[in-house]
Structures are given as C-alpha cells and as structure tokens.
Amino acid sequence: YANVGRAITEGLDAFKREVEDGTFPSEEYSPYVMNEEEEKAFDLLLEQDKAERDRKHHEAAKKLKQADEYEQLSLYGGKD
C-alpha cells in the first residue's frame, strides 16, 4: 500500500501555487486561442447564462419571501 495522501497534498499545494502565481496554465496546457467570432459567441452565452441565473435567483427570492410572509401570518394568528 502506498501513502498517497502525502502525494495528493503535495500535488494540490503545487497546483494551487502555480495557479495563484500565474505559471499554470501555461501555453503548453492551454494553447487554444478564440478568434473574434468565437469570443463574441462565448460572451453572448455568458450573458444569457447570467440573465438566466438572475431570473432564477429572483424567482427563488420571491418564493422565499412569500413563504416567510405566510409563516409570519400563521405565527401571529393570521388567517390562511
């Protein structure tokens, strides 16, 4: 049996250092560069994703607020 815990920890520490200091990923690991058309399409997808996440966030917040208001009414003797 091997003591893999130490190897995993050392590997993750090295990965974290390299990401934080900007040496990873290097051109060796990410040689792909988007052209202008791909970048525009990607930016559009990001905008659509943000809009969808914002919409879902607002829906969830509204439902939670409504549930909280219902609970408050119930706690203080309000009618259902």
N, C-alpha and C positions, 0 to 999 in steps of 0.2 A: 504494500500500500504506500502511496505517496502522500507527502504533506503538501497538498495542493492549495490549502488556504493561504500559505505564505506567498506562493507564486501568483495566486489570483490578486492578493492585496498589493503586491509589488507592481503587477501589471496595471491594475486600476490606478494606482498612485502615479505611475509613469504616464499613463494616458491622460489623467487629469492635468498634470503639469504641462504636458505638450499642448493640450487644448488651450489652457489658460495663457501660456506664453506665445501661442500662435504658431508653433512649429508643426502642429498637426491640425488639420490635414494639410499636407504639402501638395505641390503639383503632382507628385508621384501618386498620391491617393485620390486626388480629385482633378484629373486633367481636363474634364469636360467644362467647356465654357458655352453658355447660352448665347445664341445670336439674338438680335434685337426683337425679332418676331416671337421667339420662344419666351424671352423675358417679358414682353407685353402680355402674352397669353398666361404666363405664370402669375404676373401681378394681378391680372383680372381674376384668376382663380382665388388668389389670396383675398381680394376684395369681396368676392362672393362668399367665401368661407367666413370672413369677418361679419358680413351682414347676416348670414345665417346664424352664427353663434350669438350675435347681438339680439336677433329676433327670439331665439330660444331662451336667452337669458331673461329678456323682458317678459316672456310668457310665463316662465317659472316664477319670477318675482311677483307677477300679478296673482298667480295661483296661490303662492305662499301668503301674500298679503290678505287675499280673500279668506283663506283658511284661518289665518290669525284673527281676522275681524270676527269670523263666525265663532271661533273659540272664545274670544273676549265676550261676545254677547251671551254665550252659553254660561260662562263663568259668573256673569253678573245678573243672571236671571232674565236675560232677554229671550224673546220668543224665536223659535227656529224659523 
